[in-house]
Amino acid sequence: MIWREPRTRYQAPKIVERDHYRGGGLLVRAGIGTNGRTYLYVFAGGSLTALRYRAEILHPLVWPFIAAMGTDAIFMDDNVRPYRVRLVRSYLESESIPQMAWPARSPDLNLIEHVWDMLGRRIAGRSVPPGILYERQQALLQEWALLPQQAINDTIASMPRRCQACISARGYHTRY
């Protein structure tokens, strides 16, 4: 797919090529922590509902990961609707999973977004880009396994700087 700014009329320096893989997308979830991470979970299709979130993410992925991390661990997600329903809140409370308060319309300081970016760059840097959906799934799983834990640790260690930059910018955009 080619994108260009309006009124640039095919000027070569103004054209940006974008590859959009055909055949659908993948919904993935994972958790990160200092010196640890969950496995990468690929949803088998369909919509993400609160029931699926609890059954496929919270119980098999989050609960054991938080338990292994110890008493200092805090669960952080975002404000997607299925994560905020009573069913999910009740589950987190019943399993004593401490959750970070995440206000609506807050600056996105969720570190997993930066890890997703690292993962995407690794896949984009492959000599042969994955084509069909199955190939993309396999590439994601392989690159997740190869992603250096130190890169995740460095991202987590940058959190105080990120928070300070957000405070200094009064909640507006930062370089992060």
C-alpha positions in Angstrom: 0.0 0.0 0.0 1.3 3.4 -0.9 0.5 6.5 1.2 1.3 10.0 0.3 0.5 13.4 1.7 -2.3 15.3 -0.1 -1.3 17.3 -3.1 2.2 15.8 -3.4 1.3 14.0 -6.6 3.6 11.0 -6.7 6.8 12.9 -5.7 9.2 10.1 -4.8 10.5 11.6 -1.5 6.9 12.0 -0.3 5.8 8.4 -0.9 5.8 5.9 2.0 5.3 2.2 1.3 3.4 0.2 3.8 3.0 -3.5 3.9 -0.4 -4.6 5.1 -0.6 -8.4 5.4 -3.8 -9.9 4.0 -5.7 -12.7 5.7 -6.6 -11.2 9.0 -4.8 -10.3 12.1 -3.7 -11.9 15.4 -4.6 -10.9 18.9 -1.8 -11.7 21.3 -1.3 -11.1 25.0 1.7 -11.5 27.3 3.0 -10.3 30.6 6.4 -8.9 31.5 8.4 -8.3 34.7 11.9 -7.7 35.7 13.7 -11.0 35.0 10.6 -12.8 33.8 7.8 -12.9 31.3 4.8 -15.0 30.5 4.6 -17.0 27.3 3.0 -15.3 24.4 -0.7 -16.2 24.1 -2.3 -16.1 20.6 -6.1 -16.0 20.6 -7.6 -18.6 18.4 -10.1 -16.1 16.8 -13.2 -14.4 17.8 -13.7 -11.4 20.0 -12.1 -10.7 23.3 -14.8 -10.9 25.9 -14.5 -10.7 29.7 -15.1 -14.5 30.0 -12.3 -15.2 27.5 -10.0 -12.8 29.2 -10.5 -14.5 32.6 -10.4 -18.0 31.2 -7.6 -17.6 28.7 -5.4 -14.9 30.1 -6.0 -14.1 33.8 -6.3 -17.6 35.2 -3.6 -19.5 33.2 -1.2 -16.6 32.5 -1.5 -13.7 35.0 -2.3 -15.6 38.2 0.8 -17.9 38.1 3.0 -15.1 36.9 2.0 -12.7 39.7 2.3 -15.5 42.3 5.8 -16.3 41.1 6.8 -12.6 41.1 6.1 -12.3 44.8 4.5 -9.7 47.0 5.9 -6.7 45.2 4.2 -7.5 41.9 1.4 -5.3 40.7 -0.8 -6.2 37.8 -1.2 -3.5 35.1 -3.4 -3.6 32.1 -5.2 -0.9 30.2 -8.8 0.3 30.1 -10.2 -1.9 27.4 -13.8 -2.6 28.3 -13.5 -6.4 28.8 -10.8 -5.8 31.4 -13.1 -3.5 33.5 -16.2 -5.5 34.0 -17.3 -6.8 37.4 -16.5 -10.4 36.4 -12.8 -9.5 35.9 -12.6 -7.2 38.9 -14.1 -10.0 41.1 -11.7 -12.5 39.8 -8.7 -10.3 40.5 -10.0 -9.6 44.0 -10.8 -13.3 44.7 -7.2 -14.3 43.7 -5.6 -11.4 45.6 -4.0 -10.0 42.5 -3.1 -6.4 43.2 -4.0 -4.1 40.3 -2.6 -0.8 39.4 -5.2 2.0 39.1 -5.2 3.2 35.6 -7.2 6.3 35.0 -9.1 6.8 31.8 -7.4 9.0 29.2 -4.1 8.8 31.0 -0.8 9.0 29.2 0.2 5.6 27.9 3.0 4.6 30.1 2.2 0.9 29.8 5.6 -0.7 29.1 4.2 -3.7 27.2 3.5 -1.3 24.3 7.3 -0.7 24.0 7.9 -4.5 24.1 5.3 -4.9 21.4 7.2 -2.4 19.3 10.5 -4.3 19.9 8.7 -7.5 18.8 7.3 -5.9 15.7 10.7 -4.6 14.7 12.2 -8.0 15.1 9.6 -9.5 12.8 9.9 -6.6 10.3 13.7 -7.2 10.2 13.3 -10.8 9.1 14.8 -11.6 5.7 11.5 -13.2 4.6 8.5 -11.5 6.1 5.7 -13.9 7.3 2.9 -14.1 4.8 -0.1 -16.2 5.8 -1.6 -16.0 9.3 0.0 -19.2 10.5 3.4 -17.9 9.4 2.8 -14.7 11.3 1.8 -16.6 14.4 4.9 -18.8 14.2 7.1 -15.7 13.7 5.6 -14.0 16.7 6.2 -17.0 18.9 9.7 -17.5 17.7 10.7 -13.8 18.1 9.0 -13.6 21.5 11.2 -16.5 22.7 14.3 -14.9 21.2 13.6 -11.4 22.6 16.4 -10.7 25.1 15.1 -10.4 28.7 17.7 -7.6 29.2 15.8 -5.4 26.7 12.6 -5.9 28.7 14.5 -5.2 32.0 16.0 -2.0 30.5 12.5 -0.8 29.5 11.2 -1.5 32.9 14.2 0.3 34.5 13.3 3.4 32.4 10.0 3.8 34.1 11.1 6.5 36.6 12.4 8.6 33.7 9.2 8.1 31.7 7.1 9.1 34.6 9.2 12.2 35.2 9.0 13.2 31.6 5.2 12.8 31.7 5.0 15.0 34.8 7.3 17.6 33.2 5.2 17.6 30.1 2.0 17.9 32.2 0.6 14.8 30.7 1.3 15.8 27.1 3.4 14.0 24.6 7.0 12.9 25.6 9.8 11.4 23.6 8.7 8.1 25.0 
